Amino acid sequence: MREAATLANFAGGIVCGYVGIVPIDRNELAEHVLQNHRTHNGNPF
């Protein structure tokens, strides 16, 4: 459940960068999660 909430928060952050209703790509979500992981040197979950 915690992982789902974390992914939803990442997805919400990505969507806020767009105008209108926009589906996000799985690869884009994965890149943001990995970027956060690299930046903070920890588990994003």
Jmol script that loads the backbone (N, CA, C; Angstrom):
load data "model"
ATOM      1  N   MET A   1       0.820  -1.196   0.000  1.00  0.00           N
ATOM      2  CA  MET A   1       0.000   0.000   0.000  1.00  0.00           C
ATOM      3  C   MET A   1       0.869   1.267   0.000  1.00  0.00           C
ATOM      4  N   ARG A   2       1.945   1.221   0.760  1.00  0.00           N
ATOM      5  CA  ARG A   2       2.835   2.384   0.827  1.00  0.00           C
ATOM      6  C   ARG A   2       3.450   2.680  -0.538  1.00  0.00           C
ATOM      7  N   GLU A   3       3.836   1.620  -1.254  1.00  0.00           N
ATOM      8  CA  GLU A   3       4.430   1.801  -2.577  1.00  0.00           C
ATOM      9  C   GLU A   3       3.441   2.435  -3.548  1.00  0.00           C
ATOM     10  N   ALA A   4       2.178   2.005  -3.474  1.00  0.00           N
ATOM     11  CA  ALA A   4       1.142   2.561  -4.355  1.00  0.00           C
ATOM     12  C   ALA A   4       0.947   4.048  -4.081  1.00  0.00           C
ATOM     13  N   ALA A   5       0.940   4.424  -2.817  1.00  0.00           N
ATOM     14  CA  ALA A   5       0.781   5.835  -2.460  1.00  0.00           C
ATOM     15  C   ALA A   5       1.966   6.662  -2.937  1.00  0.00           C
ATOM     16  N   THR A   6       3.165   6.105  -2.820  1.00  0.00           N
ATOM     17  CA  THR A   6       4.355   6.814  -3.265  1.00  0.00           C
ATOM     18  C   THR A   6       4.331   7.017  -4.771  1.00  0.00           C
ATOM     19  N   LEU A   7       3.981   5.965  -5.525  1.00  0.00           N
ATOM     20  CA  LEU A   7       3.894   6.092  -6.979  1.00  0.00           C
ATOM     21  C   LEU A   7       2.818   7.095  -7.379  1.00  0.00           C
ATOM     22  N   ALA A   8       1.698   7.091  -6.666  1.00  0.00           N
ATOM     23  CA  ALA A   8       0.629   8.050  -6.955  1.00  0.00           C
ATOM     24  C   ALA A   8       1.101   9.481  -6.721  1.00  0.00           C
ATOM     25  N   ASN A   9       1.895   9.694  -5.682  1.00  0.00           N
ATOM     26  CA  ASN A   9       2.423  11.028  -5.415  1.00  0.00           C
ATOM     27  C   ASN A   9       3.393  11.481  -6.503  1.00  0.00           C
ATOM     28  N   PHE A  10       4.247  10.566  -6.947  1.00  0.00           N
ATOM     29  CA  PHE A  10       5.141  10.900  -8.053  1.00  0.00           C
ATOM     30  C   PHE A  10       4.335  11.232  -9.307  1.00  0.00           C
ATOM     31  N   ALA A  11       3.350  10.407  -9.603  1.00  0.00           N
ATOM     32  CA  ALA A  11       2.518  10.623 -10.798  1.00  0.00           C
ATOM     33  C   ALA A  11       1.790  11.958 -10.704  1.00  0.00           C
ATOM     34  N   GLY A  12       1.267  12.280  -9.531  1.00  0.00           N
ATOM     35  CA  GLY A  12       0.589  13.559  -9.344  1.00  0.00           C
ATOM     36  C   GLY A  12       1.518  14.735  -9.575  1.00  0.00           C
ATOM     37  N   GLY A  13       2.751  14.601  -9.125  1.00  0.00           N
ATOM     38  CA  GLY A  13       3.725  15.661  -9.340  1.00  0.00           C
ATOM     39  C   GLY A  13       4.047  15.862 -10.813  1.00  0.00           C
ATOM     40  N   ILE A  14       4.112  14.766 -11.557  1.00  0.00           N
ATOM     41  CA  ILE A  14       4.375  14.861 -12.995  1.00  0.00           C
ATOM     42  C   ILE A  14       3.208  15.527 -13.703  1.00  0.00           C
ATOM     43  N   VAL A  15       2.002  15.108 -13.394  1.00  0.00           N
ATOM     44  CA  VAL A  15       0.800  15.629 -14.058  1.00  0.00           C
ATOM     45  C   VAL A  15       0.639  17.122 -13.809  1.00  0.00           C
ATOM     46  N   CYS A  16       1.048  17.600 -12.646  1.00  0.00           N
ATOM     47  CA  CYS A  16       0.930  19.032 -12.341  1.00  0.00           C
ATOM     48  C   CYS A  16       1.767  19.887 -13.286  1.00  0.00           C
ATOM     49  N   GLY A  17       2.736  19.279 -13.939  1.00  0.00           N
ATOM     50  CA  GLY A  17       3.568  20.012 -14.871  1.00  0.00           C
ATOM     51  C   GLY A  17       2.951  20.182 -16.248  1.00  0.00           C
ATOM     52  N   TYR A  18       1.791  19.603 -16.464  1.00  0.00           N
ATOM     53  CA  TYR A  18       1.109  19.672 -17.754  1.00  0.00           C
ATOM     54  C   TYR A  18      -0.192  20.462 -17.632  1.00  0.00           C
ATOM     55  N   VAL A  19      -0.708  20.891 -18.759  1.00  0.00           N
ATOM     56  CA  VAL A  19      -1.988  21.597 -18.792  1.00  0.00           C
ATOM     57  C   VAL A  19      -3.059  20.620 -19.252  1.00  0.00           C
ATOM     58  N   GLY A  20      -4.160  20.578 -18.544  1.00  0.00           N
ATOM     59  CA  GLY A  20      -5.267  19.708 -18.925  1.00  0.00           C
ATOM     60  C   GLY A  20      -5.133  18.308 -18.355  1.00  0.00           C
ATOM     61  N   ILE A  21      -5.962  17.428 -18.861  1.00  0.00           N
ATOM     62  CA  ILE A  21      -5.951  16.041 -18.423  1.00  0.00           C
ATOM     63  C   ILE A  21      -4.968  15.284 -19.309  1.00  0.00           C
ATOM     64  N   VAL A  22      -3.907  14.778 -18.691  1.00  0.00           N
ATOM     65  CA  VAL A  22      -2.829  14.172 -19.456  1.00  0.00           C
ATOM     66  C   VAL A  22      -2.462  12.822 -18.840  1.00  0.00           C
ATOM     67  N   PRO A  23      -2.500  11.761 -19.625  1.00  0.00           N
ATOM     68  CA  PRO A  23      -1.984  10.490 -19.098  1.00  0.00           C
ATOM     69  C   PRO A  23      -0.461  10.547 -19.091  1.00  0.00           C
ATOM     70  N   ILE A  24       0.131   9.906 -18.111  1.00  0.00           N
ATOM     71  CA  ILE A  24       1.595   9.879 -18.091  1.00  0.00           C
ATOM     72  C   ILE A  24       2.076   8.508 -18.530  1.00  0.00           C
ATOM     73  N   ASP A  25       3.267   8.486 -19.043  1.00  0.00           N
ATOM     74  CA  ASP A  25       3.876   7.270 -19.546  1.00  0.00           C
ATOM     75  C   ASP A  25       4.577   6.538 -18.405  1.00  0.00           C
ATOM     76  N   ARG A  26       4.522   5.236 -18.425  1.00  0.00           N
ATOM     77  CA  ARG A  26       5.169   4.411 -17.407  1.00  0.00           C
ATOM     78  C   ARG A  26       6.670   4.711 -17.328  1.00  0.00           C
ATOM     79  N   ASN A  27       7.287   4.924 -18.480  1.00  0.00           N
ATOM     80  CA  ASN A  27       8.724   5.220 -18.505  1.00  0.00           C
ATOM     81  C   ASN A  27       9.031   6.569 -17.863  1.00  0.00           C
ATOM     82  N   GLU A  28       8.154   7.533 -18.079  1.00  0.00           N
ATOM     83  CA  GLU A  28       8.347   8.854 -17.465  1.00  0.00           C
ATOM     84  C   GLU A  28       8.253   8.743 -15.941  1.00  0.00           C
ATOM     85  N   LEU A  29       7.286   7.994 -15.455  1.00  0.00           N
ATOM     86  CA  LEU A  29       7.132   7.787 -14.016  1.00  0.00           C
ATOM     87  C   LEU A  29       8.365   7.082 -13.447  1.00  0.00           C
ATOM     88  N   ALA A  30       8.817   6.044 -14.123  1.00  0.00           N
ATOM     89  CA  ALA A  30       9.998   5.309 -13.656  1.00  0.00           C
ATOM     90  C   ALA A  30      11.219   6.215 -13.607  1.00  0.00           C
ATOM     91  N   GLU A  31      11.388   7.067 -14.605  1.00  0.00           N
ATOM     92  CA  GLU A  31      12.540   7.975 -14.631  1.00  0.00           C
ATOM     93  C   GLU A  31      12.507   8.944 -13.453  1.00  0.00           C
ATOM     94  N   HIS A  32      11.341   9.467 -13.128  1.00  0.00           N
ATOM     95  CA  HIS A  32      11.221  10.390 -11.993  1.00  0.00           C
ATOM     96  C   HIS A  32      11.530   9.684 -10.673  1.00  0.00           C
ATOM     97  N   VAL A  33      11.046   8.462 -10.521  1.00  0.00           N
ATOM     98  CA  VAL A  33      11.317   7.702  -9.298  1.00  0.00           C
ATOM     99  C   VAL A  33      12.815   7.419  -9.183  1.00  0.00           C
ATOM    100  N   LEU A  34      13.424   6.988 -10.285  1.00  0.00           N
ATOM    101  CA  LEU A  34      14.856   6.698 -10.251  1.00  0.00           C
ATOM    102  C   LEU A  34      15.688   7.953 -10.027  1.00  0.00           C
ATOM    103  N   GLN A  35      15.262   9.067 -10.607  1.00  0.00           N
ATOM    104  CA  GLN A  35      15.960  10.336 -10.409  1.00  0.00           C
ATOM    105  C   GLN A  35      15.932  10.723  -8.938  1.00  0.00           C
ATOM    106  N   ASN A  36      14.775  10.576  -8.308  1.00  0.00           N
ATOM    107  CA  ASN A  36      14.635  10.880  -6.891  1.00  0.00           C
ATOM    108  C   ASN A  36      15.517   9.950  -6.064  1.00  0.00           C
ATOM    109  N   HIS A  37      15.558   8.698  -6.433  1.00  0.00           N
ATOM    110  CA  HIS A  37      16.373   7.712  -5.718  1.00  0.00           C
ATOM    111  C   HIS A  37      17.849   8.087  -5.794  1.00  0.00           C
ATOM    112  N   ARG A  38      18.300   8.473  -6.983  1.00  0.00           N
ATOM    113  CA  ARG A  38      19.708   8.862  -7.163  1.00  0.00           C
ATOM    114  C   ARG A  38      20.029  10.137  -6.395  1.00  0.00           C
ATOM    115  N   THR A  39      19.098  11.079  -6.385  1.00  0.00           N
ATOM    116  CA  THR A  39      19.320  12.373  -5.731  1.00  0.00           C
ATOM    117  C   THR A  39      19.395  12.222  -4.218  1.00  0.00           C
ATOM    118  N   HIS A  40      18.550  11.365  -3.665  1.00  0.00           N
ATOM    119  CA  HIS A  40      18.463  11.243  -2.207  1.00  0.00           C
ATOM    120  C   HIS A  40      19.208  10.034  -1.656  1.00  0.00           C
ATOM    121  N   ASN A  41      19.839   9.247  -2.539  1.00  0.00           N
ATOM    122  CA  ASN A  41      20.609   8.061  -2.116  1.00  0.00           C
ATOM    123  C   ASN A  41      19.839   7.180  -1.155  1.00  0.00           C
ATOM    124  N   GLY A  42      18.581   6.972  -1.462  1.00  0.00           N
ATOM    125  CA  GLY A  42      17.786   6.124  -0.578  1.00  0.00           C
ATOM    126  C   GLY A  42      16.629   5.492  -1.308  1.00  0.00           C
ATOM    127  N   ASN A  43      15.881   4.719  -0.609  1.00  0.00           N
ATOM    128  CA  ASN A  43      14.730   4.040  -1.165  1.00  0.00           C
ATOM    129  C   ASN A  43      13.594   5.038  -1.310  1.00  0.00           C
ATOM    130  N   PRO A  44      13.059   5.219  -2.522  1.00  0.00           N
ATOM    131  CA  PRO A  44      11.989   6.189  -2.688  1.00  0.00           C
ATOM    132  C   PRO A  44      10.685   5.743  -2.024  1.00  0.00           C
ATOM    133  N   PHE A  45      10.627   4.493  -1.620  1.00  0.00           N
ATOM    134  CA  PHE A  45       9.422   3.979  -0.966  1.00  0.00           C
ATOM    135  C   PHE A  45       9.617   4.048   0.520  1.00  0.00           C
TER     136      PHE A  45
END
end "model"
wireframe off; spacefill off
backbone 0.3
color backbone group
